[in-house]
Amino acid sequence: MKFYNKWPFHLCLILFSIVADQLTKLWALARFTNETGAPNHDYINVIGDFVRFQLVFNKGAAFSSRPQDLMPFLPPWLFFLLISIIATVVLLWFYKSIDKRDWMSRLGVVMILGGAIGNFIDRMRLSMVVDFIDCDFPDFIMTRFPTFNVADSFVTVGVAVVILSPVFLKKIHKQIKDEKESKKNVSDESQKPAAETEGVEK
């Protein structure tokens, strides 16, 4: 098994994503806030106006939706805590259920988990998420893409890797599918005699 398909590497990737996310957010807070801690509305062009750094605080959930609108009976911190716990449990279960030969899906889930933890730390520490990467978008869809951060990037790339895994690892996915179908057929065949015997006895 390759090193990038083993859990020590996956753990290191999660830690790297968290550290990279938090360090870049600390830089953004230091660079784009004034003495009161509020955004100073300054920005840095990275690739012209197409990609730039500009600080935005996201106090809501995904795409700035408010937890108060989704579950008004829960305080925001508890809402995000519960959502994060549920998401982590689901991702760990999904990771464990993936065949070890499907290394792309395993890497994708690890990236999603690392990004989710990065934003969770923000919500618990600051009660909001620090976003600072601002990209242009085709004007007929939207003026600019919603501002995001490194954690969001890990989540997005991770989802893409999971989706593309069956394309790039087509033979492996077919092999895994054939093996599952073969085991299912064997299991069905082993149950037939018992069922037929029960029918005769009746």
Long-range contacts (C-beta under 8 A, 24 or more apart in sequence): 1-100, 2-103, 4-103, 4-107, 5-100, 5-103, 5-106, 5-107, 10-106, 10-107, 10-110, 13-107, 13-110, 13-111, 13-114, 14-110, 14-113, 14-114, 14-117, 15-114, 16-114, 17-111, 17-114, 17-115, 17-117, 17-118, 17-150, 17-151, 17-154, 18-114, 18-117, 18-118, 18-121, 20-150, 21-114, 21-115, 21-118, 21-119, 21-149, 21-150, 21-151, 21-154, 22-118, 22-121, 24-132, 24-149, 24-150, 25-122, 25-130, 25-132, 25-149, 25-150, 28-53, 28-55, 28-130, 28-132, 29-55, 29-130, 31-55, 32-132, 43-134, 49-136, 50-135, 50-136, 51-133, 51-134, 51-135, 51-136, 52-134, 53-132, 53-133, 53-134, 54-132, 54-134, 54-147, 55-130, 55-131, 55-132, 56-131, 56-132, 56-134, 56-147, 57-128, 57-129, 57-130, 57-131, 58-128, 58-129, 58-130, 58-131, 58-147, 59-127, 59-128, 59-129, 63-146, 64-146, 76-123, 76-127, 77-123, 77-124, 77-127, 80-120, 80-123, 80-124, 81-124, 84-116, 84-117, 84-120, 84-123, 87-116, 88-113, 88-116, 88-117, 91-116, 99-172, 99-176, 101-169, 101-172, 101-175, 101-176, 102-165, 102-169, 102-172, 102-173, 102-176, 103-169, 104-161, 104-162, 104-164, 104-165, 104-168, 104-169, 105-161, 105-162, 105-165, 107-158, 107-161, 108-157, 108-158, 108-159, 108-160, 108-161, 108-162, 108-165, 109-158, 109-162, 110-158, 111-154, 111-155, 111-157, 111-158, 111-161, 112-154, 112-155, 112-158, 112-159, 112-162, 113-158, 114-151, 114-154, 114-158, 115-150, 115-151, 115-152, 115-153, 115-154, 115-155, 115-156, 115-158, 116-151, 116-155, 117-151, 118-149, 118-150, 118-151, 118-154, 119-149, 119-151, 119-152, 122-151
